Amino acid sequence: MPLYARYALFAGVAIAINLGTQLLALLIYQGPLSLMASIAVGTGTGLITKYLLDKRWIFFDKTTDAAANGWTFALYAGTGIVTTAIFWGFEYGFDALTPDGRWRFLGAAIGLTIGYVAKYQLDRRFVFNRSLQ
């Protein structure tokens, strides 16, 4: 399978996990700040999923040292700050379009897709670039 297809597949898996976790969180908790809490939980599960898939199957990083893996994950999460802002902006923006938030997950999917396109470039240059580590 070509790299771009594998990356797109993994992005789809991470998006499904992120949005599925958000939905589950919203079903479990509907109190104050429930949307923010669900987005945070979804972001966390999506981040970990995508990191594990990208590390092994996209960037072929075979590092097993705990300190090196911790540094790589920190860099990976760091490049995710900008892309997460894109994703959250789209999700909150689409959520505000209707009183019942029915467009929220469409906005999230669009924001995540845009973010993952940018994230690949950032990760290739700054995270999985062996000359930086």
FIMIPA-951974 format. One record per residue (C-alpha): z, y, x; residue in three letters. Coordinates in pm, whole numbers, plus 32768, in hexadecimal, padded with zeros to 4 digits. Layout:
! FIMIPA-951974
[[Z; Y; X]; 'Ala']
...
END
This chain:
! FIMIPA-951974
[[8000; 8000; 8000]; 'Met']
[[7FA3; 8154; 8095]; 'Pro']
[[80C0; 8237; 80FE]; 'Leu']
[[8076; 8341; 7FF8]; 'Tyr']
[[807C; 823C; 7EE1]; 'Ala']
[[81C2; 81A8; 7F60]; 'Arg']
[[825A; 8305; 7F77]; 'Tyr']
[[81E9; 8355; 7E12]; 'Ala']
[[8276; 8209; 7D96]; 'Leu']
[[83C6; 8249; 7E3D]; 'Phe']
[[83CD; 83AC; 7DB7]; 'Ala']
[[8397; 8319; 7C5B]; 'Gly']
[[84B2; 8221; 7C90]; 'Val']
[[859C; 8336; 7D07]; 'Ala']
[[8539; 8415; 7BE2]; 'Ile']
[[857D; 82FB; 7AEC]; 'Ala']
[[86D0; 82B7; 7B89]; 'Ile']
[[8727; 842A; 7B8F]; 'Asn']
[[86C6; 8466; 7A24]; 'Leu']
[[8757; 831C; 79AF]; 'Gly']
[[88A2; 836E; 7A54]; 'Thr']
[[889A; 84C8; 79B6]; 'Gln']
[[885E; 8436; 785F]; 'Leu']
[[8976; 833A; 788C]; 'Leu']
[[8A62; 844D; 7904]; 'Ala']
[[8A0B; 8521; 77D2]; 'Leu']
[[8A4E; 83F9; 76ED]; 'Leu']
[[8BA1; 83BE; 7791]; 'Ile']
[[8C12; 8526; 77AC]; 'Tyr']
[[8BB3; 8641; 76C0]; 'Gln']
[[8CC2; 873E; 770E]; 'Gly']
[[8CBB; 8886; 77CA]; 'Pro']
[[8BBE; 8893; 78E6]; 'Leu']
[[8B2F; 8741; 7881]; 'Ser']
[[89CC; 87A7; 78DA]; 'Leu']
[[8A36; 881E; 7A33]; 'Met']
[[8B01; 86E1; 7A6A]; 'Ala']
[[89E2; 8601; 79FF]; 'Ser']
[[88EE; 86B7; 7AE4]; 'Ile']
[[89DE; 8697; 7C09]; 'Ala']
[[8A0E; 8521; 7BCE]; 'Val']
[[8898; 84EB; 7BA5]; 'Gly']
[[884F; 85B2; 7CDE]; 'Thr']
[[8941; 84DC; 7DA4]; 'Gly']
[[88B6; 8390; 7D30]; 'Thr']
[[8750; 8407; 7D60]; 'Gly']
[[879D; 848B; 7EBD]; 'Leu']
[[8839; 8348; 7F36]; 'Ile']
[[8726; 8272; 7E9D]; 'Thr']
[[860F; 8345; 7F2F]; 'Lys']
[[86B4; 8357; 8086]; 'Tyr']
[[86D4; 81DD; 80A1]; 'Leu']
[[856D; 81A5; 8031]; 'Leu']
[[84DB; 82B9; 810C]; 'Asp']
[[85A0; 8256; 8240]; 'Lys']
[[8528; 80F0; 8239]; 'Arg']
[[83D3; 80F1; 818F]; 'Trp']
[[8341; 824D; 81C8]; 'Ile']
[[83BF; 82BB; 831D]; 'Phe']
[[840F; 815C; 83A2]; 'Phe']
[[8557; 81D0; 8439]; 'Asp']
[[8606; 80A1; 84CD]; 'Lys']
[[873D; 815B; 8541]; 'Thr']
[[8877; 808B; 8506]; 'Thr']
[[8977; 8160; 85BE]; 'Asp']
[[8A6C; 81F4; 84C2]; 'Ala']
[[8A81; 8349; 856B]; 'Ala']
[[8905; 8365; 8581]; 'Ala']
[[88E0; 82F8; 8417]; 'Asn']
[[89E5; 83F7; 83AD]; 'Gly']
[[8929; 850A; 8465]; 'Trp']
[[87DE; 849C; 83CE]; 'Thr']
[[8873; 849A; 8270]; 'Phe']
[[890A; 85F4; 82A9]; 'Ala']
[[87B6; 867A; 8312]; 'Leu']
[[8712; 85CA; 81E9]; 'Tyr']
[[880D; 8662; 80F8]; 'Ala']
[[87DD; 87B3; 81A1]; 'Gly']
[[8667; 87B3; 8167]; 'Thr']
[[86B7; 8759; 8000]; 'Gly']
[[876C; 88A1; 7FC0]; 'Ile']
[[862D; 8968; 7F88]; 'Val']
[[8582; 8851; 7EC9]; 'Thr']
[[86B8; 881E; 7DF2]; 'Thr']
[[86B4; 8990; 7D9B]; 'Ala']
[[854D; 8963; 7D21]; 'Ile']
[[85AE; 8832; 7C53]; 'Phe']
[[86E4; 88D4; 7BBC]; 'Trp']
[[8625; 8A13; 7B71]; 'Gly']
[[851F; 8957; 7AAE]; 'Phe']
[[861F; 8883; 79F6]; 'Glu']
[[86F9; 89A9; 7992]; 'Tyr']
[[85C5; 8A78; 793C]; 'Gly']
[[8534; 896E; 7858]; 'Phe']
[[868C; 892C; 77C3]; 'Asp']
[[869B; 8A99; 775A]; 'Ala']
[[854C; 8A88; 76A3]; 'Leu']
[[85E6; 89EA; 756D]; 'Thr']
[[8743; 89F2; 74D8]; 'Pro']
[[8764; 8878; 74EF]; 'Asp']
[[86E2; 8859; 7655]; 'Gly']
[[85D6; 875E; 75F4]; 'Arg']
[[84F2; 87D1; 7711]; 'Trp']
[[85FF; 87A9; 781C]; 'Arg']
[[8588; 865E; 78AB]; 'Phe']
[[841D; 86CD; 78B3]; 'Leu']
[[8484; 87F9; 7982]; 'Gly']
[[8555; 8718; 7A61]; 'Ala']
[[8431; 862A; 7A9A]; 'Ala']
[[8347; 874C; 7AEF]; 'Ile']
[[8447; 87E9; 7BD9]; 'Gly']
[[848F; 869D; 7C84]; 'Leu']
[[831D; 865B; 7CB5]; 'Thr']
[[82E2; 87AF; 7D52]; 'Ile']
[[841A; 8785; 7E24]; 'Gly']
[[83B6; 862E; 7EA6]; 'Tyr']
[[8260; 86AC; 7F13]; 'Val']
[[830B; 87B9; 7FE2]; 'Ala']
[[8420; 86D0; 8055]; 'Lys']
[[8330; 85DE; 80FA]; 'Tyr']
[[82B3; 86F3; 81DF]; 'Gln']
[[8413; 8769; 822E]; 'Leu']
[[8492; 8608; 8273]; 'Asp']
[[836A; 85B2; 834E]; 'Arg']
[[839C; 86EB; 8420]; 'Arg']
[[8516; 8712; 8429]; 'Phe']
[[85C5; 85CE; 83CC]; 'Val']
[[8501; 84A4; 844A]; 'Phe']
[[846D; 8553; 8579]; 'Asn']
[[84FE; 8490; 869D]; 'Arg']
[[84CD; 85B2; 878E]; 'Ser']
[[85D8; 8675; 86CF]; 'Leu']
[[86DF; 8564; 86DC]; 'Gln']
END
